[in-house]
Amino acid sequence: MATVAKCKFDLEICGGIYVNEPCVIDRHMYSGRTYHDNGQFIGPWIKALDQVPTPQA
């Protein structure tokens, strides 16, 4: 998961893996370090949402 460096310990103590990148994709989870990284991870996240099948009525 991507997060700010000061939260690395908190993430790792809970079993997560800290990655210092603007976009981290782990199966269905998309994360970035801060809102400054929105331009990096919002695009792939929206693309994934477009691939979700719509329920039939």
PADRENTOR-645832 format. One record per residue (C-alpha): residue number from 0; residue in three letters; y, z, x. Coordinates in steps of 0.25 Angstrom, whole numbers. Each point is the difference from the previous one (the first is absolute). Example, Ala and Ser with C-alpha at 12.3 -4.5 7.8 and 13.67 -1.06 7.14 Angstrom:
2
+-----+------+-------+-------+-------+
: pos : code :    yy :    zz :    xx :
+-----+------+-------+-------+-------+
:   0 :  ALA :   -18 :    31 :    49 :
:   1 :  SER :    14 :    -2 :     6 :
+-----+------+-------+-------+-------+
***
This chain:
57
+-----+------+-------+-------+-------+
: pos : code :    yy :    zz :    xx :
+-----+------+-------+-------+-------+
:   0 :  MET :     0 :     0 :     0 :
:   1 :  ALA :    14 :    -3 :     5 :
:   2 :  THR :    10 :    12 :     0 :
:   3 :  VAL :    11 :     5 :     8 :
:   4 :  ALA :    -4 :     6 :    13 :
:   5 :  LYS :     4 :    14 :    -4 :
:   6 :  CYS :   -10 :     0 :   -11 :
:   7 :  LYS :   -12 :    -4 :     9 :
:   8 :  PHE :    -6 :    14 :     1 :
:   9 :  ASP :     1 :     2 :   -15 :
:  10 :  LEU :    -7 :   -14 :    -2 :
:  11 :  GLU :   -11 :     3 :    10 :
:  12 :  ILE :    -3 :    14 :    -4 :
:  13 :  CYS :    -3 :    -6 :   -14 :
:  14 :  GLY :   -10 :   -10 :     6 :
:  15 :  GLY :     9 :   -12 :     1 :
:  16 :  ILE :     2 :    -9 :    12 :
:  17 :  TYR :    15 :    -2 :     4 :
:  18 :  VAL :     4 :   -14 :     3 :
:  19 :  ASN :    14 :    -3 :     5 :
:  20 :  GLU :     2 :   -13 :    -6 :
:  21 :  PRO :    10 :    -6 :   -11 :
:  22 :  CYS :   -12 :    -4 :    -9 :
:  23 :  VAL :   -14 :     6 :    -1 :
:  24 :  ILE :   -10 :    -5 :   -10 :
:  25 :  ASP :   -13 :     8 :    -2 :
:  26 :  ARG :    -8 :    -6 :   -12 :
:  27 :  HIS :     9 :     3 :   -12 :
:  28 :  MET :    10 :     8 :     7 :
:  29 :  TYR :    13 :    -6 :     6 :
:  30 :  SER :    10 :     9 :     8 :
:  31 :  GLY :    12 :    -1 :     9 :
:  32 :  ARG :     7 :    11 :     8 :
:  33 :  THR :    13 :     0 :    -8 :
:  34 :  TYR :     8 :    -8 :   -10 :
:  35 :  HIS :     5 :    -8 :    12 :
:  36 :  ASP :   -14 :    -6 :     1 :
:  37 :  ASN :     0 :    -5 :   -15 :
:  38 :  GLY :     2 :   -14 :     5 :
:  39 :  GLN :   -13 :     0 :     7 :
:  40 :  PHE :    -9 :     6 :   -10 :
:  41 :  ILE :     5 :    -3 :   -13 :
:  42 :  GLY :    -3 :   -15 :     1 :
:  43 :  PRO :   -15 :     2 :     3 :
:  44 :  TRP :    -1 :    11 :   -11 :
:  45 :  ILE :     6 :   -10 :   -10 :
:  46 :  LYS :    -9 :   -10 :     4 :
:  47 :  ALA :   -12 :     9 :    -2 :
:  48 :  LEU :     5 :     4 :   -14 :
:  49 :  ASP :     1 :   -15 :    -4 :
:  50 :  GLN :   -15 :    -1 :     3 :
:  51 :  VAL :    -4 :    11 :    -9 :
:  52 :  PRO :    -6 :    -6 :   -13 :
:  53 :  THR :     7 :     2 :   -13 :
:  54 :  PRO :    -8 :     7 :   -11 :
:  55 :  GLN :    -3 :    -9 :   -12 :
:  56 :  ALA :     4 :     4 :   -13 :
+-----+------+-------+-------+-------+
***
